[in-house]
Amino acid sequence: FVLTNTLNEPVTIQNVRASCGCTTGWANRSVVPPGEQAVVEAQMDTRNFVGLKATVLFVDVATASGHAAEVRLPVQSTI
């Protein structure tokens, strides 16, 4: 997933967590300056599943001025 900072201030990626223990996620940078991008990657352990498996990555972000938000990124695969 590519997150683009369209604001006029830096955005900090504070945390990346998954709704399921079978999935992990991480960002390639923690601070995203205005106009720049960060990549959030997801990895799913598919060894214990058959068929469709869906989960969500929750990405907590905050601006330099103190505004915070949670971005939800859907992750799914067919095993």
N, C-alpha and C positions, 0 to 999 in steps of 0.2 A: 504494500500500500504506500502511496506517495502522499505525504501531507505537505501542503504549500501554505506558507505564512503570508496571507494577504493583508495583514495589519501593518500599521506604521510603527510597531514596536516588537521587540523580541518575544518569542513564545518559548516557554520551557516545557519539555516533555518530562513530567514528574514521575510517571509510573506507567508500565504496560503490564496488564494482568489478563488472564483468560477466565472464562466462565466454567471451564472444564480442566481437570488435571491432565488431560491428554494433550493439551495444547500449550505451547509457550510462545511468547512474543518478545520482541526487543526493537529498539530504535537505533539507527546508526549514528544519531547525535542527540544530545539532550537540549541544546539551545538552538533555535531556528531563527536567524535574523530576518527582518522584513524582506519579503520577496524571494526568500530561499526555501529549500525543501529539505524534508527528512524522509527517510524510508523506514517504515515499520514492517518487520518481517514476522511471519507466523510459521510455526512448525508443529505439525500434528503427528502424534504417535498413533499409527493406524493398526498396530499389531493385535489389539483386542476388539476390533470392530469389523462388521461386515455390512455392506450397503451404505446408505447415506448417513453421514455424521456431520452435524452442524454445531458450531460453538461461536463464541463472540470474544474478540479482544477488546478490552476496555483501556483506552489511552487517556490518562489524566494530563491536561495541559493547563498552563497558567501564563498570563501575560505579565510583563514587567510592571504594569500599573495595578496588578492584583486581581484581575478577573480570572476566573477558573471555569473549566468546562470538562466534561467527559465525552470523548468521542467513542462511538461503538462501531467496530469493524467486524462484519460477519465473515466467518471462515467456515467453509464446508468442503467436503470431499466425498467421493463415492469410492468405497473400498471393495 
